[in-house]
């Protein structure tokens, strides 16, 4: 099957991308220790993959409070900002484009990662009972530990959460990122406010659909004020089955948000599909609904091959296709798709933590 459309340029916000492949955000747990800053190794890794139309970086915590896993990078210190600038410069030198994914994990955390051993925070004080947080124990041993029960954020604290996103976006702008992506998916803080099962609030941020969407839209408006709407994307994960997320209004919320995003003329909407993690596949009706509600670029991601990506583009319900694990093992994925070449197989044992092995040592064609 020809994959002509996947390899064609596409306009996204203020930029034209060279092709319609996006490198999906991939947590690799290789930031500096201590400091949680990107390193030269990270710059090499991203630069190797610069032929992607757009690289969406690994999720990057906007504050110490927003961290849920050891060794993930942040964007709230000068050292972290400088590390990310080095990554941006390396990717731009090879003609690539980058979006920094801004992350607050909310309740998907453990006291060992929080300042002074405080409890994590969330929309409501409901534990993610089956979820784990990757931590370093006091004796220095890495371990997956249960997520602690969070405390509910006070209404008066929410402007501070918004301010943390603004500060992170400001640092991303100084570092030279082409876009930022607000991570409102996969069971993390903003998703915890959106979902009916995790948001039991009685203030203006809880209850009806519009109230549950309020914090995300406040964050979005504040980030847009810093960067401009055509430099901003948002990630959603309708029907996401992980991190103990239960949501009786997942699809209505996604369609409502798509409409609100369209009113703001943001650059793109990034959909993390549920079926690659065991959820129910999105329906064609829902996909068409998103397309009808959102006038910008739609990126969709979740277990695609070159052929299924091309078919999705032909349907007209997406403009860019995200690839995750194929990009771990195939830094030259665009060229492999162009030639119809076989793909390297990713080494699952090296996904998280470590150094060059399984990170920057995968072979390219030739």
Secondary structure as UniProt FT lines:
FT   HELIX           5..7
FT   STRAND          10..12
FT   TURN            13..14
FT   STRAND          15..17
FT   STRAND          21..23
FT   TURN            33..35
FT   HELIX           40..48
FT   TURN            49..51
FT   STRAND          54..56
FT   STRAND          60..61
FT   TURN            65..66
FT   TURN            70..71
FT   HELIX           78..93
FT   TURN            94..95
FT   STRAND          98..103
FT   TURN            106..107
FT   HELIX           111..113
FT   HELIX           115..117
FT   STRAND          121..122
FT   TURN            129..130
FT   STRAND          132..136
FT   TURN            138..139
FT   STRAND          142..146
FT   STRAND          151..152
FT   HELIX           155..157
FT   HELIX           158..175
FT   STRAND          179..183
FT   TURN            186..187
FT   HELIX           189..194
FT   TURN            196..198
FT   TURN            204..205
FT   HELIX           209..212
FT   HELIX           214..227
FT   HELIX           229..231
FT   STRAND          232..236
FT   TURN            238..239
FT   TURN            243..244
FT   TURN            248..249
FT   HELIX           250..264
FT   STRAND          268..272
FT   HELIX           275..277
FT   HELIX           284..293
FT   STRAND          297..301
FT   HELIX           306..315
FT   STRAND          320..323
FT   HELIX           325..329
FT   TURN            331..332
FT   HELIX           333..339
FT   HELIX           348..350
FT   TURN            357..360
//
